[in-house]
Amino acid sequence: MKIFQITWTDCKRSWVSATDIIHALQTYCTITDFDLSDFKTGETITELPKAEWGEYHLTDETESILPDMSFAEWMIKYPDSSDVIAETEV
């Protein structure tokens, strides 16, 4: 599994664990009910290098239901899970 970062035109970012870019898009669209045709020009999806996984952390300032762990720890705990790992607010 890899981690992919979707960067939206409004500066929001989403991270998805998946096997490749197509799988990441399928996962994101399935979980969020987002339609692929709603992607806008300028929005990108790129692979987050594994060396950077430890620099990104899950935080939930509103509900405190997410575990306190880095993306690297998430991938160790859920090595075969395709999922939307996190999203930023605008």
LUMPA-917077 format. One record per residue: residue in one letter; residue number from 1; z, x, y of N, C-alpha, C in turn. Coordinates in nm, 4 decimals. Example, Ala and Ser with C-alpha at 12.3 -4.5 7.8 and 13.67 -1.06 7.14 Angstrom:
BEGIN
<semi aa="A" i="1" n_Z="0.7800" n_X="1.3190" n_Y="-0.5690" ca_Z="0.7800" ca_X="1.2300" ca_Y="-0.4500" c_Z="0.7800" c_X="1.3200" c_Y="-0.3300"/>
<semi aa="S" i="2" n_Z="0.7080" n_X="1.2850" n_Y="-0.2250" ca_Z="0.7140" ca_X="1.3670" ca_Y="-0.1060" c_Z="0.7870" c_X="1.2900" c_Y="0.0030"/>
This chain:
BEGIN
<semi aa="M" i="1" n_Z="0.0000" n_X="0.0829" n_Y="-0.1186" ca_Z="0.0000" ca_X="0.0000" ca_Y="0.0000" c_Z="0.0000" c_X="0.0876" c_Y="0.1252"/>
<semi aa="K" i="2" n_Z="-0.0560" n_X="0.0315" n_Y="0.2290" ca_Z="-0.0632" ca_X="0.0973" ca_Y="0.3585" c_Z="-0.0084" c_X="0.0006" c_Y="0.4637"/>
<semi aa="I" i="3" n_Z="0.0088" n_X="0.0499" n_Y="0.5849" ca_Z="0.0493" ca_X="-0.0370" ca_Y="0.6962" c_Z="-0.0617" c_X="-0.0339" c_Y="0.7998"/>
<semi aa="F" i="4" n_Z="-0.0995" n_X="-0.1525" n_Y="0.8464" ca_Z="-0.2033" ca_X="-0.1660" ca_Y="0.9475" c_Z="-0.1437" c_X="-0.2292" c_Y="1.0721"/>
<semi aa="Q" i="5" n_Z="-0.1851" n_X="-0.1780" n_Y="1.1863" ca_Z="-0.1394" ca_X="-0.2304" ca_Y="1.3155" c_Z="-0.2531" c_X="-0.3085" c_Y="1.3800"/>
<semi aa="I" i="6" n_Z="-0.2242" n_X="-0.4321" n_Y="1.4150" ca_Z="-0.3186" ca_X="-0.5139" ca_Y="1.4906" c_Z="-0.2728" c_X="-0.5096" c_Y="1.6353"/>
<semi aa="T" i="7" n_Z="-0.3611" n_X="-0.4699" n_Y="1.7249" ca_Z="-0.3307" ca_X="-0.4666" ca_Y="1.8673" c_Z="-0.4129" c_X="-0.5755" c_Y="1.9339"/>
<semi aa="W" i="8" n_Z="-0.3423" n_X="-0.6691" n_Y="1.9951" ca_Z="-0.4055" ca_X="-0.7860" ca_Y="2.0563" c_Z="-0.4395" c_X="-0.7563" c_Y="2.2028"/>
<semi aa="T" i="9" n_Z="-0.5293" n_X="-0.8333" n_Y="2.2607" ca_Z="-0.5696" ca_X="-0.8116" ca_Y="2.4002" c_Z="-0.4556" c_X="-0.8373" c_Y="2.4980"/>
<semi aa="D" i="10" n_Z="-0.3532" n_X="-0.9127" n_Y="2.4588" ca_Z="-0.2387" ca_X="-0.9386" ca_Y="2.5468" c_Z="-0.1279" c_X="-0.8338" c_Y="2.5290"/>
<semi aa="C" i="11" n_Z="-0.1601" n_X="-0.7240" n_Y="2.4601" ca_Z="-0.0695" ca_X="-0.6108" ca_Y="2.4352" c_Z="0.0326" c_X="-0.6368" c_Y="2.3245"/>
<semi aa="K" i="12" n_Z="0.0339" n_X="-0.7536" n_Y="2.2661" ca_Z="0.1196" ca_X="-0.7806" ca_Y="2.1507" c_Z="0.0678" c_X="-0.6968" c_Y="2.0338"/>
<semi aa="R" i="13" n_Z="0.1582" n_X="-0.6583" n_Y="1.9429" ca_Z="0.1184" ca_X="-0.5841" ca_Y="1.8241" c_Z="0.1787" c_X="-0.6487" c_Y="1.7004"/>
<semi aa="S" i="14" n_Z="0.1065" n_X="-0.6403" n_Y="1.5913" ca_Z="0.1523" ca_X="-0.6901" ca_Y="1.4618" c_Z="0.1295" c_X="-0.5813" c_Y="1.3584"/>
<semi aa="W" i="15" n_Z="0.2175" n_X="-0.5732" n_Y="1.2587" ca_Z="0.2037" ca_X="-0.4753" ca_Y="1.1510" c_Z="0.2013" c_X="-0.5476" c_Y="1.0182"/>
<semi aa="V" i="16" n_Z="0.1058" n_X="-0.5107" n_Y="0.9356" ca_Z="0.0832" ca_X="-0.5777" ca_Y="0.8081" c_Z="0.0769" c_X="-0.4732" c_Y="0.6972"/>
<semi aa="S" i="17" n_Z="0.1476" n_X="-0.4990" n_Y="0.5866" ca_Z="0.1347" ca_X="-0.4116" ca_Y="0.4700" c_Z="0.0263" c_X="-0.4705" c_Y="0.3798"/>
<semi aa="A" i="18" n_Z="-0.0655" n_X="-0.3845" n_Y="0.3388" ca_Z="-0.1780" ca_X="-0.4277" ca_Y="0.2565" c_Z="-0.2460" c_X="-0.3052" c_Y="0.1960"/>
<semi aa="T" i="19" n_Z="-0.3413" n_X="-0.3302" n_Y="0.1077" ca_Z="-0.4105" ca_X="-0.2199" ca_Y="0.0415" c_Z="-0.5226" c_X="-0.1606" c_Y="0.1254"/>
<semi aa="D" i="20" n_Z="-0.5872" n_X="-0.2425" n_Y="0.2088" ca_Z="-0.6954" ca_X="-0.1953" ca_Y="0.2958" c_Z="-0.7085" c_X="-0.2917" c_Y="0.4140"/>
<semi aa="I" i="21" n_Z="-0.8003" n_X="-0.2625" n_Y="0.5047" ca_Z="-0.8132" ca_X="-0.3443" ca_Y="0.6263" c_Z="-0.8481" c_X="-0.4896" c_Y="0.5938"/>
<semi aa="I" i="22" n_Z="-0.9406" n_X="-0.5113" n_Y="0.5019" ca_Z="-0.9789" ca_X="-0.6488" ca_Y="0.4658" c_Z="-0.8581" c_X="-0.7231" c_Y="0.4106"/>
<semi aa="H" i="23" n_Z="-0.7831" n_X="-0.6587" n_Y="0.3226" ca_Z="-0.6619" ca_X="-0.7206" ca_Y="0.2665" c_Z="-0.5594" c_X="-0.7494" c_Y="0.3764"/>
<semi aa="A" i="24" n_Z="-0.5490" n_X="-0.6595" n_Y="0.4743" ca_Z="-0.4561" ca_X="-0.6802" ca_Y="0.5859" c_Z="-0.4958" c_X="-0.8042" c_Y="0.6663"/>
<semi aa="L" i="25" n_Z="-0.6245" n_X="-0.8185" n_Y="0.6935" ca_Z="-0.6720" ca_X="-0.9372" ca_Y="0.7671" c_Z="-0.6489" c_X="-1.0646" c_Y="0.6864"/>
<semi aa="Q" i="26" n_Z="-0.6776" n_X="-1.0604" n_Y="0.5571" ca_Z="-0.6537" ca_X="-1.1767" ca_Y="0.4707" c_Z="-0.5055" c_X="-1.2129" c_Y="0.4696"/>
<semi aa="T" i="27" n_Z="-0.4204" n_X="-1.1121" n_Y="0.4579" ca_Z="-0.2757" ca_X="-1.1354" ca_Y="0.4545" c_Z="-0.2285" c_X="-1.1959" c_Y="0.5858"/>
<semi aa="Y" i="28" n_Z="-0.2699" n_X="-1.1362" n_Y="0.6975" ca_Z="-0.2270" ca_X="-1.1869" ca_Y="0.8273" c_Z="-0.2716" c_X="-1.3317" c_Y="0.8471"/>
<semi aa="C" i="29" n_Z="-0.3958" n_X="-1.3583" n_Y="0.8185" ca_Z="-0.4494" ca_X="-1.4943" ca_Y="0.8394" c_Z="-0.3829" c_X="-1.5961" c_Y="0.7480"/>
<semi aa="T" i="30" n_Z="-0.3535" n_X="-1.5578" n_Y="0.6254" ca_Z="-0.2881" ca_X="-1.6494" ca_Y="0.5315" c_Z="-0.1441" c_X="-1.6801" c_Y="0.5733"/>
<semi aa="I" i="31" n_Z="-0.0695" n_X="-1.5763" n_Y="0.6083" ca_Z="0.0722" ca_X="-1.5947" ca_Y="0.6411" c_Z="0.0915" c_X="-1.6671" c_Y="0.7743"/>
<semi aa="T" i="32" n_Z="0.0091" n_X="-1.6339" n_Y="0.8723" ca_Z="0.0288" ca_X="-1.6896" ca_Y="1.0069" c_Z="-0.0575" c_X="-1.8113" c_Y="1.0355"/>
<semi aa="D" i="33" n_Z="-0.1476" n_X="-1.8466" n_Y="0.9445" ca_Z="-0.2412" ca_X="-1.9576" ca_Y="0.9641" c_Z="-0.3350" c_X="-1.9302" c_Y="1.0811"/>
<semi aa="F" i="34" n_Z="-0.3633" n_X="-1.8026" n_Y="1.1040" ca_Z="-0.4540" ca_X="-1.7577" ca_Y="1.2096" c_Z="-0.5947" c_X="-1.7578" c_Y="1.1515"/>
<semi aa="D" i="35" n_Z="-0.6914" n_X="-1.8049" n_Y="1.2276" ca_Z="-0.8298" ca_X="-1.8078" ca_Y="1.1809" c_Z="-0.9005" c_X="-1.6792" c_Y="1.2217"/>
<semi aa="L" i="36" n_Z="-0.9699" n_X="-1.6189" n_Y="1.1293" ca_Z="-1.0401" ca_X="-1.4939" ca_Y="1.1553" c_Z="-1.1326" c_X="-1.5047" c_Y="1.2760"/>
<semi aa="S" i="37" n_Z="-1.1899" n_X="-1.6203" n_Y="1.2983" ca_Z="-1.2817" ca_X="-1.6381" ca_Y="1.4115" c_Z="-1.2094" c_X="-1.6375" c_Y="1.5462"/>
<semi aa="D" i="38" n_Z="-1.0759" n_X="-1.6437" n_Y="1.5446" ca_Z="-0.9988" ca_X="-1.6416" ca_Y="1.6689" c_Z="-0.9735" c_X="-1.5001" c_Y="1.7222"/>
<semi aa="F" i="39" n_Z="-1.0083" n_X="-1.3978" n_Y="1.6445" ca_Z="-0.9960" ca_X="-1.2620" ca_Y="1.6957" c_Z="-1.0903" c_X="-1.2460" c_Y="1.8142"/>
<semi aa="K" i="40" n_Z="-1.0441" n_X="-1.1739" n_Y="1.9160" ca_Z="-1.1217" ca_X="-1.1560" ca_Y="2.0386" c_Z="-1.1769" c_X="-1.0135" c_Y="2.0471"/>
<semi aa="T" i="41" n_Z="-1.2821" n_X="-0.9983" n_Y="2.1244" ca_Z="-1.3368" ca_X="-0.8663" ca_Y="2.1520" c_Z="-1.2270" c_X="-0.7803" c_Y="2.2137"/>
<semi aa="G" i="42" n_Z="-1.2138" n_X="-0.6596" n_Y="2.1660" ca_Z="-1.1122" ca_X="-0.5687" ca_Y="2.2191" c_Z="-0.9870" c_X="-0.5631" c_Y="2.1344"/>
<semi aa="E" i="43" n_Z="-0.9674" n_X="-0.6593" n_Y="2.0456" ca_Z="-0.8527" ca_X="-0.6539" ca_Y="1.9550" c_Z="-0.8888" c_X="-0.5612" c_Y="1.8398"/>
<semi aa="T" i="44" n_Z="-0.7917" n_X="-0.4815" n_Y="1.7975" ca_Z="-0.8206" ca_X="-0.3797" ca_Y="1.6976" c_Z="-0.7228" c_X="-0.3851" c_Y="1.5817"/>
<semi aa="I" i="45" n_Z="-0.7664" n_X="-0.3301" n_Y="1.4696" ca_Z="-0.6774" ca_X="-0.3101" ca_Y="1.3556" c_Z="-0.6988" c_X="-0.1683" c_Y="1.3064"/>
<semi aa="T" i="46" n_Z="-0.5896" n_X="-0.0941" n_Y="1.2978" ca_Z="-0.5966" ca_X="0.0460" ca_Y="1.2564" c_Z="-0.4857" c_X="0.0750" c_Y="1.1563"/>
<semi aa="E" i="47" n_Z="-0.5089" n_X="0.1737" n_Y="1.0729" ca_Z="-0.4063" ca_X="0.2141" ca_Y="0.9776" c_Z="-0.3000" c_X="0.2960" c_Y="1.0494"/>
<semi aa="L" i="48" n_Z="-0.1738" n_X="0.2617" n_Y="1.0273" ca_Z="-0.0622" ca_X="0.3384" ca_Y="1.0814" c_Z="-0.0378" c_X="0.4553" c_Y="0.9860"/>
<semi aa="P" i="49" n_Z="-0.0496" n_X="0.5792" n_Y="1.0329" ca_Z="-0.0309" ca_X="0.6934" ca_Y="0.9435" c_Z="0.1069" c_X="0.6918" c_Y="0.8765"/>
<semi aa="K" i="50" n_Z="0.1093" n_X="0.7235" n_Y="0.7489" ca_Z="0.2344" ca_X="0.7235" ca_Y="0.6729" c_Z="0.3396" c_X="0.8133" c_Y="0.7377"/>
<semi aa="A" i="51" n_Z="0.2966" n_X="0.9204" n_Y="0.7996" ca_Z="0.3900" ca_X="1.0134" ca_Y="0.8657" c_Z="0.4654" c_X="0.9460" c_Y="0.9805"/>
<semi aa="E" i="52" n_Z="0.4134" n_X="0.8348" n_Y="1.0327" ca_Z="0.4768" ca_X="0.7645" ca_Y="1.1443" c_Z="0.5620" c_X="0.6455" c_Y="1.1005"/>
<semi aa="W" i="53" n_Z="0.5619" n_X="0.6104" n_Y="0.9738" ca_Z="0.6358" ca_X="0.4921" ca_Y="0.9277" c_Z="0.7844" c_X="0.4978" c_Y="0.9622"/>
<semi aa="G" i="54" n_Z="0.8443" n_X="0.6153" n_Y="0.9571" ca_Z="0.9868" ca_X="0.6294" ca_Y="0.9860" c_Z="1.0209" c_X="0.6099" c_Y="1.1327"/>
<semi aa="E" i="55" n_Z="0.9206" n_X="0.6155" n_Y="1.2204" ca_Z="0.9430" ca_X="0.6002" ca_Y="1.3640" c_Z="0.9479" c_X="0.4542" c_Y="1.4079"/>
<semi aa="Y" i="56" n_Z="0.9060" n_X="0.3627" n_Y="1.3225" ca_Z="0.9019" ca_X="0.2199" ca_Y="1.3549" c_Z="1.0146" c_X="0.1494" c_Y="1.2799"/>
<semi aa="H" i="57" n_Z="1.0871" n_X="0.0630" n_Y="1.3506" ca_Z="1.2024" ca_X="-0.0048" ca_Y="1.2913" c_Z="1.1940" c_X="-0.1553" c_Y="1.3095"/>
<semi aa="L" i="58" n_Z="1.2448" n_X="-0.2262" n_Y="1.2094" ca_Z="1.2547" ca_X="-0.3716" ca_Y="1.2186" c_Z="1.3750" c_X="-0.4060" c_Y="1.3045"/>
<semi aa="T" i="59" n_Z="1.3550" n_X="-0.4928" n_Y="1.4000" ca_Z="1.4661" ca_X="-0.5423" ca_Y="1.4807" c_Z="1.4460" c_X="-0.6909" c_Y="1.5020"/>
<semi aa="D" i="60" n_Z="1.5545" n_X="-0.7620" n_Y="1.5086" ca_Z="1.5494" ca_X="-0.9057" ca_Y="1.5338" c_Z="1.6600" c_X="-0.9363" c_Y="1.6332"/>
<semi aa="E" i="61" n_Z="1.6242" n_X="-0.9365" n_Y="1.7591" ca_Z="1.7242" ca_X="-0.9540" ca_Y="1.8639" c_Z="1.7720" c_X="-1.0976" c_Y="1.8786"/>
<semi aa="T" i="62" n_Z="1.7010" n_X="-1.1914" n_Y="1.8194" ca_Z="1.7371" ca_X="-1.3324" ca_Y="1.8394" c_Z="1.8092" c_X="-1.3940" c_Y="1.7209"/>
<semi aa="E" i="63" n_Z="1.7696" n_X="-1.3591" n_Y="1.5994" ca_Z="1.8246" ca_X="-1.4310" ca_Y="1.4848" c_Z="1.9061" c_X="-1.3455" c_Y="1.3893"/>
<semi aa="S" i="64" n_Z="1.8939" n_X="-1.2156" n_Y="1.3995" ca_Z="1.9690" ca_X="-1.1224" ca_Y="1.3146" c_Z="1.9517" c_X="-1.1504" c_Y="1.1655"/>
<semi aa="I" i="65" n_Z="1.8313" n_X="-1.1891" n_Y="1.1253" ca_Z="1.8082" ca_X="-1.2149" ca_Y="0.9833" c_Z="1.7302" c_X="-1.1028" c_Y="0.9159"/>
<semi aa="L" i="66" n_Z="1.6734" n_X="-1.0140" n_Y="0.9964" ca_Z="1.5981" ca_X="-0.9034" ca_Y="0.9388" c_Z="1.6918" c_X="-0.7884" c_Y="0.9046"/>
<semi aa="P" i="67" n_Z="1.6599" n_X="-0.7180" n_Y="0.7973" ca_Z="1.7406" ca_X="-0.5997" ca_Y="0.7652" c_Z="1.7167" c_X="-0.4905" c_Y="0.8679"/>
<semi aa="D" i="68" n_Z="1.8158" n_X="-0.4059" n_Y="0.8884" ca_Z="1.8014" ca_X="-0.2927" ca_Y="0.9796" c_Z="1.7425" c_X="-0.1776" c_Y="0.9002"/>
<semi aa="M" i="69" n_Z="1.6093" n_X="-0.1610" n_Y="0.9077" ca_Z="1.5441" ca_X="-0.0544" ca_Y="0.8339" c_Z="1.4142" c_X="-0.0139" c_Y="0.9019"/>
<semi aa="S" i="70" n_Z="1.3697" n_X="0.1061" n_Y="0.8699" ca_Z="1.2424" ca_X="0.1551" ca_Y="0.9221" c_Z="1.1285" c_X="0.0974" c_Y="0.8382"/>
<semi aa="F" i="71" n_Z="1.0072" n_X="0.1101" n_Y="0.8891" ca_Z="0.8910" ca_X="0.0673" ca_Y="0.8101" c_Z="0.8847" c_X="0.1467" c_Y="0.6794"/>
<semi aa="A" i="72" n_Z="0.9219" n_X="0.2748" n_Y="0.6835" ca_Z="0.9214" ca_X="0.3585" ca_Y="0.5626" c_Z="1.0175" c_X="0.3011" c_Y="0.4590"/>
<semi aa="E" i="73" n_Z="1.1366" n_X="0.2615" n_Y="0.5037" ca_Z="1.2344" ca_X="0.2021" ca_Y="0.4113" c_Z="1.1840" c_X="0.0681" c_Y="0.3584"/>
<semi aa="W" i="74" n_Z="1.1175" n_X="-0.0093" n_Y="0.4445" ca_Z="1.0591" ca_X="-0.1384" ca_Y="0.4024" c_Z="0.9586" c_X="-0.1152" c_Y="0.2891"/>
<semi aa="M" i="75" n_Z="0.8725" n_X="-0.0153" n_Y="0.3055" ca_Z="0.7687" ca_X="0.0112" ca_Y="0.2063" c_Z="0.8272" c_X="0.0622" c_Y="0.0741"/>
<semi aa="I" i="76" n_Z="0.9416" n_X="0.1299" n_Y="0.0798" ca_Z="1.0091" ca_X="0.1716" ca_Y="-0.0432" c_Z="1.0700" c_X="0.0500" c_Y="-0.1125"/>
<semi aa="K" i="77" n_Z="1.1295" n_X="-0.0386" n_Y="-0.0342" ca_Z="1.1949" ca_X="-0.1568" ca_Y="-0.0908" c_Z="1.0934" c_X="-0.2585" c_Y="-0.1427"/>
<semi aa="Y" i="78" n_Z="0.9798" n_X="-0.2709" n_Y="-0.0746" ca_Z="0.8770" ca_X="-0.3682" ca_Y="-0.1136" c_Z="0.7424" c_X="-0.2976" c_Y="-0.1328"/>
<semi aa="P" i="79" n_Z="0.7308" n_X="-0.2090" n_Y="-0.2309" ca_Z="0.6118" ca_X="-0.1245" ca_Y="-0.2438" c_Z="0.4831" c_X="-0.1990" c_Y="-0.2782"/>
<semi aa="D" i="80" n_Z="0.4932" n_X="-0.3145" n_Y="-0.3384" ca_Z="0.3739" ca_X="-0.3878" ca_Y="-0.3809" c_Z="0.3547" c_X="-0.5183" c_Y="-0.3053"/>
<semi aa="S" i="81" n_Z="0.4273" n_X="-0.5360" n_Y="-0.1964" ca_Z="0.4246" ca_X="-0.6623" ca_Y="-0.1227" c_Z="0.3307" c_X="-0.6551" c_Y="-0.0027"/>
<semi aa="S" i="82" n_Z="0.2318" n_X="-0.7438" n_Y="-0.0011" ca_Z="0.1495" ca_X="-0.7560" ca_Y="0.1196" c_Z="0.2179" c_X="-0.8593" c_Y="0.2083"/>
<semi aa="D" i="83" n_Z="0.2413" n_X="-0.8225" n_Y="0.3340" ca_Z="0.3204" ca_X="-0.9089" ca_Y="0.4212" c_Z="0.2986" c_X="-0.8703" c_Y="0.5673"/>
<semi aa="V" i="84" n_Z="0.3330" n_X="-0.9632" n_Y="0.6565" ca_Z="0.3420" ca_X="-0.9308" ca_Y="0.7982" c_Z="0.4820" c_X="-0.8725" c_Y="0.8149"/>
<semi aa="I" i="85" n_Z="0.4895" n_X="-0.7423" n_Y="0.8425" ca_Z="0.6184" ca_X="-0.6736" ca_Y="0.8506" c_Z="0.6894" c_X="-0.7054" c_Y="0.9820"/>
<semi aa="A" i="86" n_Z="0.6147" n_X="-0.7012" n_Y="1.0917" ca_Z="0.6768" ca_X="-0.7212" ca_Y="1.2229" c_Z="0.5715" c_X="-0.7578" c_Y="1.3255"/>
<semi aa="E" i="87" n_Z="0.6189" n_X="-0.8170" n_Y="1.4355" ca_Z="0.5343" ca_X="-0.8470" ca_Y="1.5510" c_Z="0.6163" c_X="-0.8257" c_Y="1.6761"/>
<semi aa="T" i="88" n_Z="0.5494" n_X="-0.7845" n_Y="1.7824" ca_Z="0.6169" ca_X="-0.7711" ca_Y="1.9114" c_Z="0.5956" c_X="-0.8978" c_Y="1.9919"/>
<semi aa="E" i="89" n_Z="0.6827" n_X="-0.9194" n_Y="2.0855" ca_Z="0.6677" ca_X="-1.0282" ca_Y="2.1804" c_Z="0.6000" c_X="-0.9739" c_Y="2.3040"/>
<semi aa="V" i="90" n_Z="0.5317" n_X="-1.0579" n_Y="2.3749" ca_Z="0.4632" ca_X="-1.0152" ca_Y="2.4969" c_Z="0.5620" c_X="-1.0211" c_Y="2.6120"/>
